[in-house]
Amino acid sequence: MKKDIYIKLDELNIKYKTLKHKEVFTAEEFYDVTKDMPGYHCKNLFLKNSNKSTNYLLVAKHDKAVNLKDIKAQIGSTRLSFDSPDKLYELLKVTPGSVNPFSVINDVNSNVELLIDSELLDGKNLNFHPAINTETFNISGDDFNKFLEHISNNVIKVNI
């Protein structure tokens, strides 16, 4: 999967810098090892609605508190909750701790909708795992927008 992400970024002529680091599992651990990288450090939450008809990948700044009731209201959804690691792997082919918005390249049916904190779209650099939690890559906000324009998954801006 990591290789597929780098191939897709290269195909889109998206520049990135990579940092190898110890294995991390939480947004706090992620920030501890990447805090010297420029730009926003991002966390990713894999969600489902209450009737299990839609899955979402919420991308937000690592230090923001996410209110799922507020997000639910913004997108007009039923109650939101976390979905299982099995469903995450089924749809995006990654495990918890390694999910990132670039994982949608594995979502062949575009089932997962991306919920992006609007603040992340202001042009600053962004830091993500490339589907493995021992590396982080940094890309420009403009290149992130280029990636979002190139995917077929629904992308929804939200305010967190």
Rosetta blueprint (number, residue, H / E / L):
1 M L
2 K H
3 K H
4 D H
5 I H
6 Y H
7 I H
8 K H
9 L H
10 D H
11 E H
12 L L
13 N L
14 I L
15 K L
16 Y L
17 K E
18 T E
19 L E
20 K E
21 H L
22 K L
23 E L
24 V L
25 F L
26 T L
27 A H
28 E H
29 E H
30 F H
31 Y H
32 D H
33 V H
34 T H
35 K L
36 D L
37 M L
38 P L
39 G L
40 Y E
41 H E
42 C E
43 K E
44 N E
45 L E
46 F E
47 L E
48 K E
49 N E
50 S L
51 N L
52 K L
53 S L
54 T L
55 N E
56 Y E
57 L E
58 L E
59 V E
60 A E
61 K E
62 H L
63 D L
64 K L
65 A L
66 V L
67 N L
68 L H
69 K H
70 D H
71 I H
72 K H
73 A H
74 Q H
75 I H
76 G L
77 S L
78 T L
79 R L
80 L E
81 S E
82 F E
83 D L
84 S L
85 P H
86 D H
87 K H
88 L H
89 Y H
90 E H
91 L H
92 L H
93 K L
94 V L
95 T L
96 P L
97 G L
98 S L
99 V L
100 N L
101 P H
102 F H
103 S H
104 V H
105 I H
106 N H
107 D L
108 V L
109 N L
110 S L
111 N L
112 V E
113 E E
114 L E
115 L E
116 I E
117 D E
118 S H
119 E H
120 L H
121 L H
122 D L
123 G L
124 K L
125 N L
126 L E
127 N E
128 F E
129 H L
130 P L
131 A L
132 I L
133 N L
134 T L
135 E E
136 T E
137 F E
138 N E
139 I E
140 S L
141 G H
142 D H
143 D H
144 F H
145 N H
146 K H
147 F H
148 L H
149 E H
150 H H
151 I L
152 S L
153 N L
154 N L
155 V E
156 I E
157 K E
158 V E
159 N L
160 I L
